[in-house]
């Protein structure tokens, strides 16, 4: 009777410890161009590069923003899963 309980406990410990090996951080990127699509593309690439520079994996884009001055200015915020 103790074997199933030990197996269940060890499975639970493995799943909990696996989840604790990664942390979610937020990174932001910025871009500018005369074309709004290029500005946003550059901002996303910048954020992904910052995530990968930390040894992380980009998860999803959380927020982006475009504004127009002399150029289109873009920002992009991504959630990034990094090892602890």
Rosetta silent file (secondary structure, phi, psi, omega in degrees, C-alpha in Angstrom):
SEQUENCE: XXXXXXXXXXXXXXXXXXXXXXXXXXXXXXXXXXXXXXXXXXXXXXXXXXXXXXXXXXXXXXXXXXXXXXXXXXXXXXXXXXXX
SCORE:     score description
SCORE:     0.000 S_00000001
   1 L     0.000  -23.146 -177.274    0.000    0.000    0.000 S_00000001
   2 H   -79.582  -24.647 -177.863    2.885    2.375    0.527 S_00000001
   3 H   -61.443  -46.791  178.293    4.257    2.130   -3.022 S_00000001
   4 H   -61.687  -35.497  179.857    1.405    4.036   -4.713 S_00000001
   5 H   -68.176  -39.921  178.682    1.656    6.787   -2.088 S_00000001
   6 H   -67.029  -41.212  179.148    5.418    7.087   -2.584 S_00000001
   7 H   -64.539  -42.133  179.472    5.008    7.175   -6.368 S_00000001
   8 H   -65.821  -40.827 -179.831    2.321    9.843   -6.132 S_00000001
   9 H   -66.343  -42.034 -179.568    4.417   11.937   -3.748 S_00000001
  10 H   -68.686  -35.781  176.380    7.513   11.729   -5.941 S_00000001
  11 H   -63.776  -42.656  178.549    5.477   12.654   -9.035 S_00000001
  12 H   -63.496  -43.291  178.979    4.084   15.672   -7.210 S_00000001
  13 H   -63.165  -41.443  179.446    7.550   16.744   -6.071 S_00000001
  14 H   -64.172  -40.296 -179.353    8.957   16.460   -9.590 S_00000001
  15 H   -70.029  -37.109  179.120    6.173   18.568  -11.070 S_00000001
  16 H   -70.526  -43.389 -178.497    6.517   21.253   -8.378 S_00000001
  17 H   -68.039  -32.869  177.381   10.315   21.394   -8.625 S_00000001
  18 H   -65.474  -36.410  179.840   10.145   21.624  -12.443 S_00000001
  19 H   -71.664  -26.572 -177.226    7.874   24.649  -12.207 S_00000001
  20 L   -81.916   -4.639 -177.335   10.252   26.360   -9.798 S_00000001
  21 L   -84.161   -6.522 -179.232   13.156   26.232  -12.249 S_00000001
  22 E  -131.550  145.829  177.257   11.844   29.081  -14.408 S_00000001
  23 E  -122.409  149.890  177.198   10.735   32.618  -13.640 S_00000001
  24 E  -100.664  124.156  175.254    8.640   34.952  -15.745 S_00000001
  25 E  -121.935  166.756  178.862   10.086   38.419  -16.293 S_00000001
  26 E  -116.071  133.539  179.056    8.951   41.213  -18.582 S_00000001
  27 E  -122.926  151.684  178.874   11.187   42.781  -21.208 S_00000001
  28 E  -126.849  150.644  177.883   10.523   45.749  -23.441 S_00000001
  29 E  -131.208  158.612 -177.526   11.802   46.720  -26.844 S_00000001
  30 E  -134.866  147.934  178.188   11.705   49.914  -28.850 S_00000001
  31 E  -148.647  157.376  176.349   11.767   50.740  -32.543 S_00000001
  32 E  -147.102  144.154 -179.280   11.396   53.744  -34.815 S_00000001
  33 E  -167.528  167.967  172.328   10.844   54.144  -38.519 S_00000001
  34 L   -78.117  -12.838  178.677    8.973   56.142  -41.126 S_00000001
  35 L  -111.824  126.765 -176.945    6.793   53.034  -41.560 S_00000001
  36 H   -63.713  -34.887  179.705    4.625   51.953  -38.582 S_00000001
  37 H   -65.369  -40.359  178.980    4.896   48.245  -39.431 S_00000001
  38 H   -69.125  -39.749  178.932    8.684   48.358  -39.488 S_00000001
  39 H   -60.524  -45.354 -179.788    8.798   50.312  -36.220 S_00000001
  40 H   -68.431  -39.156  177.462    6.620   47.713  -34.476 S_00000001
  41 H   -61.528  -42.291  178.270    8.575   44.831  -36.012 S_00000001
  42 H   -65.714  -38.636  178.863   11.835   46.370  -34.743 S_00000001
  43 H   -64.671  -42.836  178.508   10.366   46.868  -31.263 S_00000001
  44 H   -64.725  -42.239  179.409    9.264   43.232  -31.109 S_00000001
  45 H   -64.113  -37.498  178.584   12.653   42.011  -32.333 S_00000001
  46 H   -64.414  -44.421  179.787   14.384   44.182  -29.721 S_00000001
  47 H   -64.707  -43.833  179.292   12.254   42.746  -26.886 S_00000001
  48 H   -63.039  -40.014  178.909   12.798   39.149  -28.055 S_00000001
  49 H   -64.545  -38.316  178.443   16.562   39.782  -28.287 S_00000001
  50 H   -66.880  -37.327  176.910   16.603   41.136  -24.726 S_00000001
  51 H   -64.077  -49.177 -177.989   14.759   38.040  -23.526 S_00000001
  52 H   -66.885  -28.460  177.170   17.137   35.693  -25.317 S_00000001
  53 H   -65.345  -24.500  176.949   20.159   37.634  -23.999 S_00000001
  54 L   -89.149    3.969 -177.626   19.045   36.577  -20.515 S_00000001
  55 L    79.854   19.999 -175.628   18.908   32.956  -21.629 S_00000001
  56 L  -101.570  177.601  178.208   15.136   33.073  -21.721 S_00000001
  57 E  -121.280  122.385  177.675   12.330   32.068  -24.014 S_00000001
  58 E   -64.931  133.157 -177.905    9.803   34.673  -25.184 S_00000001
  59 E   -97.609  -59.559  179.575    6.294   33.584  -24.207 S_00000001
  60 E  -161.932  156.808  175.459    3.930   36.211  -25.584 S_00000001
  61 E   -77.631  127.542 -177.948    3.563   39.885  -26.331 S_00000001
  62 E   -93.641  -35.781 -173.206    1.764   41.564  -23.445 S_00000001
  63 E  -158.311  145.864  169.663    1.478   45.113  -24.769 S_00000001
  64 E  -145.006  157.528 -177.161    2.499   47.276  -27.704 S_00000001
  65 E  -148.886  139.025  175.656    2.119   50.934  -28.537 S_00000001
  66 E  -122.235  137.581  172.949    2.679   53.102  -31.605 S_00000001
  67 E  -138.962  159.041 -175.203    2.916   56.882  -31.639 S_00000001
  68 E  -120.448  124.694  169.835    3.731   59.363  -34.355 S_00000001
  69 L  -124.332 -126.529  172.049    6.121   62.275  -34.139 S_00000001
  70 L   -69.238  -29.499  176.524    8.639   62.988  -36.849 S_00000001
  71 L  -128.244  164.753  170.076    8.932   59.173  -37.003 S_00000001
  72 E   -77.400  129.384  177.854    6.739   56.308  -35.888 S_00000001
  73 E  -112.718  130.670 -177.571    7.838   55.237  -32.395 S_00000001
  74 E  -127.593  147.438  171.834    6.934   51.753  -31.197 S_00000001
  75 E  -134.719  150.599 -178.141    7.300   49.870  -27.946 S_00000001
  76 E  -143.250  131.538  178.599    6.583   46.235  -27.206 S_00000001
  77 E  -115.138  130.474 -178.220    6.478   44.416  -23.857 S_00000001
  78 E  -123.550  146.281  167.314    6.883   40.627  -23.721 S_00000001
  79 E   -84.472  142.105 -173.003    6.674   38.050  -20.983 S_00000001
  80 E  -136.788  127.973  178.958    9.858   36.006  -20.925 S_00000001
  81 E   -94.825  115.123 -178.737   10.522   32.728  -19.137 S_00000001
  82 E  -116.780  147.676  177.471   14.091   32.664  -17.790 S_00000001
  83 E   -70.490  146.591  178.665   15.860   29.927  -15.844 S_00000001
  84 L   -92.628    0.000    0.000   16.501   30.651  -12.181 S_00000001
